[in-house]
Amino acid sequence: MEMSWVRFLLWCAAVNYAVLILVWIIFLAAREPMRRLHQRWFALTDAQIDGYMYAFLGFYKLATWFFLLVPAFVLHFLA
């Protein structure tokens, strides 16, 4: 069975969103151990760690949109 590019990109986006949600759940569940670890490695405050995590998740979500979902929608509408 041949898989179209649109279907492939949508599956990739679904996997990336699953990874995004998993990382978010892990961060919520293990917030304190992660903070202690990163504060031991780097001189970061709790607010900085939260900010970096928020920025990482935001960039990851935007990358999923720009590199997977938008091309899938464009290919779908061009077909």
N, C-alpha and C positions, 0 to 999 in steps of 0.2 A: 504494500500500500504506500502510495506516494504522499508525503507530508508537504503541504504548501508552506511557503515562507511565512505567511500570516499565522498559520497554526503554530509553527515552530516558535515565532516571536512571542506569541501569547503564552505558550507553555513556559518559555524562558522567563517571561514576566511573572507568571504565577509562582514559579520556583523562587524568584528573587523576592517577591512579596512574602512568601513563606519564611525565607531567611530573615527578612526584615522584622517580621512579627516575632520570630524565635529569638533574635537578638534583643528585641525590646522586652520580651518576657524574661529572658535571662538577666537583663540589666535590672528589671524591677525586683526579681527574686533574690538576686545576689548583689544588691547595690552596695551594702556595707563592706563585704569582702573585696569587691572590686575597687572601692574607694581607698581602702587601706593599702591594697597592693599598689595602686597608682600613686598614692601619696608617698609610699616608701621609695618608689622609683624616681618620681618627679616631685618638685615642690609645687603641688597644685592644691587649691582649696576645693571644698565640696562644690561650690558654685561653678568653678572652672571645669571640673569634671562633668557636671551636669550639662554645662554649655557645650563642651566638646562632644558629648554623646548626642545631644540634641542636633548639633550641626552635622555630625556623621550620619545620623538616621535621615535627616532632611536631604543631604546630598545623595545618599544612597537611593532614596525614593525618587528624587529628581532624575538621577542617572537612569533608573529603571524606566521612567516616563520617556525621557529623551532618546534613549537608545533602543528601547524595545516596544513600548506601547505606541508612541507616535509613528514610528515606521510601519508597525502592523496596521494601524488605522489608515495610513496613506496607501499602503499596498492594497488593503481591502477596498477602498473607495476607487482606486485606479482600475481594479479588475472588473 
